[in-house]
Amino acid sequence: MKVTKDLVAASATPMVLGILAEEDNYGYAILRRINELSSGELDWTEGLLYPLLHRLERLGYVKSSWQSVAGERRRKYYSVTEAGLAELAEQRRQWTTVVDTLKQIWTGPGDAGLALAGGLA
């Protein structure tokens, strides 16, 4: 099962900001982390990630710097800014509201139809 493009697009910003809040990282490592955290369900491409990183940088949510590691090529590392942490907190608040609402809908009186359709485990 693949996650729809609309849902990926809606969740991309908080996911990237959350990963960068853990530690500074470069593009390929961010892609691997998304894939790992989603057990392969979210298979992002560079074409999705890099435009997002550039937009977040323009908004002041992340900053970047080139870093060299001995024996490896230079990589552009991204780090979350204070404004990015504030945006992450707001995104988390909004997503918590959405998830909590969906949980109530999916476990409410109408859940029998979902269970019959295979929508509830």
C-alpha positions as CSV (number, residue, x, y, z in Angstrom):
1,M,0.0,0.0,0.0
2,K,1.3,3.4,-0.9
3,V,0.4,6.6,0.9
4,T,-1.4,9.0,-1.4
5,K,0.4,12.1,-2.8
6,D,-2.0,14.4,-1.0
7,L,-1.3,12.9,2.4
8,V,2.5,12.8,1.7
9,A,2.4,16.5,0.7
10,A,0.4,17.5,3.8
11,S,2.7,15.6,6.2
12,A,6.1,16.4,4.6
13,T,6.9,19.6,6.5
14,P,6.3,18.3,10.0
15,M,8.2,15.1,9.1
16,V,11.3,16.9,7.9
17,L,11.2,19.5,10.7
18,G,10.9,16.6,13.2
19,I,13.8,14.7,11.8
20,L,16.0,17.9,11.8
21,A,14.9,18.6,15.4
22,E,16.5,15.2,16.3
23,E,19.8,16.1,14.6
24,D,21.3,18.1,11.7
25,N,21.2,16.0,8.6
26,Y,21.8,15.9,4.8
27,G,19.3,15.0,2.1
28,Y,20.0,11.4,1.5
29,A,20.0,10.6,5.2
30,I,16.7,12.3,5.6
31,L,15.2,10.2,2.8
32,R,16.6,7.0,4.5
33,R,15.1,8.1,7.9
34,I,11.7,8.7,6.3
35,N,11.8,5.3,4.7
36,E,13.0,3.6,7.9
37,L,10.4,5.3,10.1
38,S,7.6,4.3,7.7
39,S,8.8,0.7,7.3
40,G,9.1,1.5,3.6
41,E,5.6,2.8,3.1
42,L,6.9,6.3,2.4
43,D,9.4,6.1,-0.4
44,W,10.2,9.7,-1.0
45,T,12.3,10.9,-3.9
46,E,14.9,13.7,-4.2
47,G,12.3,15.5,-6.3
48,L,10.0,15.7,-3.3
49,L,12.6,16.4,-0.6
50,Y,14.9,19.1,-2.1
51,P,12.3,21.5,-3.2
52,L,10.7,21.2,0.3
53,L,14.1,21.8,2.0
54,H,14.7,24.9,-0.2
55,R,11.2,26.2,0.7
56,L,11.8,25.6,4.4
57,E,15.0,27.5,4.1
58,R,13.4,30.4,2.3
59,L,10.8,30.5,5.1
60,G,13.6,30.6,7.7
61,Y,12.6,27.2,9.3
62,V,15.9,25.5,8.3
63,K,19.4,26.7,7.5
64,S,22.1,24.9,5.6
65,S,25.8,24.6,5.5
66,W,28.3,22.6,3.5
67,Q,30.4,20.2,5.5
68,S,33.2,17.9,4.6
69,V,34.0,14.6,6.3
70,A,37.4,13.0,5.7
71,G,37.3,10.6,2.8
72,E,33.8,11.6,1.7
73,R,32.5,14.3,-0.6
74,R,31.1,17.5,0.7
75,R,27.5,17.4,1.8
76,K,24.9,20.1,2.5
77,Y,23.6,19.7,6.0
78,Y,20.3,21.1,7.2
79,S,19.5,22.2,10.7
80,V,16.2,23.4,12.2
81,T,16.0,27.1,13.4
82,E,14.1,28.5,16.3
83,A,11.4,29.6,13.9
84,G,11.4,26.0,12.5
85,L,11.0,24.6,16.0
86,A,8.0,27.0,16.6
87,E,6.5,25.8,13.3
88,L,7.0,22.2,14.2
89,A,5.2,22.8,17.5
90,E,2.3,24.3,15.6
91,Q,2.2,21.5,13.0
92,R,2.3,19.0,15.8
93,R,-0.7,20.7,17.5
94,Q,-2.6,20.7,14.2
95,W,-1.8,17.1,13.4
96,T,-2.7,15.9,16.9
97,T,-6.1,17.5,16.4
98,V,-6.6,15.7,13.0
99,V,-5.4,12.3,14.3
100,D,-7.5,12.5,17.5
101,T,-10.5,13.4,15.4
102,L,-10.0,10.6,13.0
103,K,-9.5,8.1,15.9
104,Q,-12.9,9.2,17.3
105,I,-14.6,8.8,14.0
106,W,-13.0,5.4,13.3
107,T,-13.8,4.0,16.7
108,G,-17.2,5.6,17.1
109,P,-20.7,4.2,16.5
110,G,-20.1,4.0,12.7
111,D,-17.1,1.7,13.0
112,A,-19.1,-1.5,12.2
113,G,-19.1,-0.5,8.5
114,L,-15.4,0.1,8.6
115,A,-14.7,-3.2,10.2
116,L,-16.8,-5.0,7.6
117,A,-14.9,-3.2,4.8
118,G,-11.6,-4.2,6.4
119,G,-10.8,-0.7,7.6
120,L,-10.2,-1.6,11.2
121,A,-7.8,-4.2,12.5
